[in-house]
Amino acid sequence: MAKIERLEKLLLSINSKKKFTLKELADEFNVSTRTIQRDLLTLIDRGLPIVSEYGPNGGYFLENRRILPPIGFTELEAFHFLYASQPFLEKPILPFQKEAESGYKKLLQFLPEEAKHQLNELEKRLWIELPLSTPPYFFKTILDAALAQKIVTVQYQLDKETVYYNIQPIGIYNENGKWHCPAFSYSTNAFHVLDLFFVKKAALNDETGDVKDFSNVTIKNWFHTAPSNEKVLLKVHFTPKGAEACQHHKRLHHFLQIHQDGSGTIEIELLSGELKRFADYIWTFGKEAYIVSPMELVNEMKERIQTISDLYSTAVHL
């Protein structure tokens, strides 16, 4: 029996035993005890937790856990399994966090260097949080462009107007069930965050000339790349009740500062194109949140309040 085959069968054998001796295994596989001892050392080197126990009733046993038999992952299977594990590893919320990290490292060490590089690039371009919603139709086209640093021509629904942009995607992230793409637009010469739900068409564009070097720009640090004149300061005060609710908001809680009286404040730099999305966030707090700046967002809230007021004024006379 070849050594590799014997090791696989040896692993299955000891995995089914509570305790075993060298002689028992030697008799089972019809080899010498010295050969079995060398095989056990090989399995230990591969991470198998075999413990020896001395004395009249001694022997060997697996330390509090069983080991699965060898599983033949393809490179793509391992690649996507490792990436799918990221949301669980980034937040230490699981009761088996250490085991998850240990399994991740074991699988990662057997991934070819080129695949490790691709995994690293994907982590720079795609940021996902649970729970996930269904990706939009042109998700892969835009993600592939971000990975390859290429330009995409998109048809975008902007309010009631349809516009075309030549964009260079930085990456994609999901938030509150929606998928967003920070990108540099060559059409407007500015950074934008696109809601991918409103992308109606997308195609790679190889005829637009030189592209920007985003090799050191990631989905997590891209905002620092945007010029200061494209940014606005969002400042909001919360009542104690509002601050308590804000602590549970998936996005805003990262920026909340709690004061001694229980009230709170957030100050965030945003692209002007993101204001509407944050207006939706703040709107849910009602009177428990007060927008200090920018005035553009204050006016947006006034218009929403007026629309609601007009609606009920009309309803009274029906």
N, C-alpha and C positions, 0 to 999 in steps of 0.2 A: 504494500500500500504506500503510495507517495506521501511525503511528509505533509504537504498542504492538505490533502484529503484526510490524513490522520488527525491533523490539528482541528479541522472542522468537526469531525466526528467526536473527537475528544472534548471539544467545547460543548457539544450537545449532550454528551454523556455526563460530564461533571455538573452541568446545569440542572440535571434531573436528580442529583444526589444531594442529600443533606451533609454527608461526610464520605470521604473516600481515602484509600491508601494507595501508595505507589504500586504495591503488589497486585491489588485488585485491578487497577487500570492496566498494568502490564499483562496480566492474564487475559483481560478482556480484549486487548489489542494484539496479543501474541508478540510482544516485544519485551526487551529487557527493562528493568526498573530504571536503569540509567537513561535509557532513551525516553521513557515517560517523564523523568525528572527534567531532562533538557526541553521536552515539549512544554511542560508546565512553566518553565522559566521563559520560554518564548511567548506564551500567552500572558504571563505577568508583565512582560515588557510591552505588550500591546494594550495594557490597561486592565486586564482581568484581575479583580481583587481576591486572589487566592491567599488564604491564611493557613499557616501550619500550626498544629497543636501537638505538643510533646507529651510523653507519658504512656502508660500501658494502654490507654484507650485513645491514644492520639491519632492524628491523621491530617487530612487537609479538608477545607471547606470554603465555600464562597461567603464573603463577608456581607451578610444581611441583604443581599440583592442577587438577582439572577441576571445573566447576560444573554441577550438575544444571539441567535446564530448569525453568521456573516450574511449581510444583505448587499446585493450588488446594485448600487445606485449608478445610474448614468450620470455623466457630468452635469447635464441640464437639470436632472432631478435633484441632485445635491445642491446645485446653484440656487434653484428656486425655493427649495426647502430652507436653505440658510437665510435667504432674503425674507421669506415669510415669517421666520422666527424673530426678526428684528423688533416688531412692536412689543413682543412679550419680554425681550431682554432689556429694552431701554427703560422700562418702568418696573422696578422691583416690587411687584404687587402679588406675585404668585407664591403659594406656599412651597413650591418646588423650584424656586428660582436658581439655586445652586446646581441642581441636576440639569436644568435646561441649559445653563451656561456651559456645564461640563460636556453635554452632548453636542452643543454647537461647536465647541473648540475641537472635539474629536473629529467631527465631520469636516471642519474647515482645514485641518492639517493635511487631509488627503486630496484637497482640491488642487488642481494644477495651477501654477503661478499665473498663467494667462486668465484663468477663470476667476482667481482671487482679485486680479486687477479689474475685471469686468464687474465683479460684485461690489468692489469699492466705488467704481464709477456709478453704478446703479444707486448706491446709497447716497451719492452726492446729488442725484437728479430726481429721486422719488422718495417722498415722505408720506407714509400712511399712518393713520390712526384708526383704532377700532371704535365703533363698528364701521364697516365699509359699506358704501353704496355701489350700485352697478356703475362701472367706468363708462364714460361717454364713448360714442362711436369712433371718434378720431383720436382716442387716447394713445394708441400704439404709435400712430404717425408722429404725434407731437413728442412723445417720450423718446422715440428713436432719433428725432431731430436734436433733442436736448443732449442725448448721449454722444451723438456724432458732431455736435456743434454746427448744425446746419440751419438754414433759413426755411421757414414754412410760410406759405401764403394761405391765409385763413379768411373765410367769409364769416363775419361776426354780426350778430343781431344786437344793435346798440339802441335800446328803447324801441322806437318805431322805425328806425333807420337801419338799413343793411350796409355795412362798410367792409372794405377789404384791407387787411393789414399784411405786410411782410414782417414777420416776427422771428426772432431768434430765441427759442424757449430756453429758460434756465433749468426748469424742472417742473414737476407736478406735485401738488399736495392735496390732501382731502381735509375738509373741515365741515363739521355739522352736516354730513351727508352730501356735500358739494365738492366738486373737483376744480381746483384753481391752478393757473399756470402763470407764474411770474415770467415776463419776457421783455426783451428790448424790441421796440417797434421801429423799424427803419422808415415806416410810413409817417410817423409823427416825431421821430428822433427823440423818443422818451421811453421810460419804463412803464409797463402796465401790468396789472394782475387780471388775467382773463378768466371769467367764469366759463369753463369748458362746455357747460350746458348750452351756451349761446353760440358756440362754434358750429356752424352749419356745414361747412366744407373745409377741408385742409389737405394740402399737397406740398410735398417737398419742392423747393425752388432752388435750382442750381445756377440760376442766371442773374443773381442779384449782386455779384461781386464779392469783395472781401467780407469776412464775418469777424465778429469780436472774439477775443480770446477769453472764454469763460472757464478755462481749465481750473482756476483756483476759486471760481465762484460756485457756490453750492446752493441747494434749495433752502439751507438754513442761514446762510450769511449774505445772500444776494442783496438784501436791502441796503447794506452799507455801500454797495456799488452805485446806487442811484444818487444823482447830484442833489445837493441840499435844496436847490430851488424847485425840485419836484416834490418835496415833502411838506407836509403840514403837521402841526401839533394838535393832537386830540387831547383835551383835558376835560375830565368829568368828575364832579363831586357826587358822592353817594351818601344818603342818610344812613344811620346805623342799620336799619332794616335792608336798605339797598346794598350796603357793603357786605352784609351777611349773605345775601342772595348772590352777589358777585363772586364770592369765594367759591361758589359751585359752578360758575360759568366756565365752560370748557376752554374758551380762548382768553377771556378778560382777566381771569383770576391770576394769570402770570404777572400782570402789571399792577395789581391792586396794592395800595399802601393803606394800612389801617391806622387811624389816629386814636388817641387815648380815649376820646368820647365814643368810640365805636363806629364813627363815620369813616369814609374812605375816599381815596382819590386815585384816578389812573391818569397817567400822562404817557401817550404813545405817539411816536412819529409814524406817519402813514403817507403813502402816495395819495394824491387827491382823488384818484380813481377808486380808492378803497373806501371812501367816506360813506357811500350808500350802504355797503355791507355792514359797516360799523353802526350806521344809523339804525339798521334793523336790530342789532344787538341791544343798543341803548334803549330803543323804543319799548322793549319788553319790561323794562324796570319802571315804566310809568313815572309817577311823581317822586319816586325814590332816587332818581338820578337827575342831575342838572348839568347841562353841557356849558362849559365856560368858553371853549374855543374848539374849532374855528367857527366864525360867524356863518359860513356856508352851511355847516351842519345845524347850527341853531335855527337858521331860516328853514331848513328842511323839516325840522321838528315842528316849527310853527305852521308850516303848510299842511303837515299831516294832521295836526290838531284842528286846524280850520276845516279840513275836509271832513273829519269826523263830526265836528260841530254842525256843519252845514247838512250833513246826512241826517242827523237827529232833528235839526230844525225843520227840515222838510217832512220828516216822518210824523211830527206832531200834527201837521195840518192835513194829513191824509184822511 
